[in-house]
Amino acid sequence: MKFKLTQLPVEDSKADIEVIIVIDKNKGHVFVQDKKLLKKAGFTGGQDETSLLVSKDRLYVGADSTHPK
């Protein structure tokens, strides 16, 4: 597996899978495009929680913010 970090806009990037990091369970963020599927899968966006949507080629990963609230 190879990773390449770029600064291209998402729509200009070529990738086998898209990884979306959900911070502080914020599933309302514009990057979270599969709210209904994630709800059906039981994904809450909690720390270290993942949900792979094979049909969409997307991996959602939950993470807590490192910034104080």
C-alpha positions in Angstrom: 0.0 0.0 0.0 1.3 3.4 -0.9 0.3 6.8 0.5 1.0 10.1 -1.2 0.2 13.4 0.5 -0.9 16.1 -1.9 -2.5 19.5 -1.7 -4.8 19.0 -4.6 -8.5 19.6 -4.3 -10.4 16.3 -3.6 -12.1 16.3 -7.0 -8.6 16.5 -8.7 -7.1 13.6 -6.8 -6.9 10.1 -8.0 -7.3 7.5 -5.2 -8.7 4.0 -4.6 -10.5 5.1 -1.4 -11.4 8.4 0.3 -10.7 8.7 4.0 -12.9 11.1 5.9 -12.0 11.9 9.5 -15.1 12.8 11.6 -14.0 15.1 14.4 -16.0 15.2 17.7 -18.8 13.1 16.2 -19.7 16.0 13.8 -21.5 14.1 11.1 -23.0 17.4 9.9 -19.8 18.5 8.4 -19.8 19.1 4.6 -17.3 16.3 4.0 -19.7 13.7 5.5 -21.7 12.8 2.5 -23.3 9.5 3.6 -25.3 10.4 6.7 -28.1 8.0 6.0 -25.8 5.0 5.3 -23.6 5.8 8.4 -26.7 6.0 10.6 -27.9 2.6 9.2 -24.5 1.1 9.9 -24.5 2.5 13.5 -21.5 4.8 13.0 -21.5 7.5 15.6 -18.1 9.0 14.8 -16.6 8.2 18.2 -12.9 8.1 18.8 -11.2 5.2 16.9 -14.6 4.1 15.4 -14.5 3.3 11.6 -17.0 2.5 8.9 -16.0 1.3 5.5 -18.6 2.0 2.8 -17.3 -0.3 0.0 -20.0 0.8 -2.4 -18.9 4.4 -2.1 -15.1 3.8 -1.8 -15.1 5.8 1.5 -13.6 5.1 4.9 -15.0 7.1 7.8 -12.8 7.4 10.9 -14.0 9.0 14.2 -11.6 11.2 16.1 -11.7 13.5 19.1 -10.4 17.0 18.7 -7.1 17.8 20.2 -8.1 21.4 20.8 -9.6 22.3 24.1 -13.3 23.1 24.1 
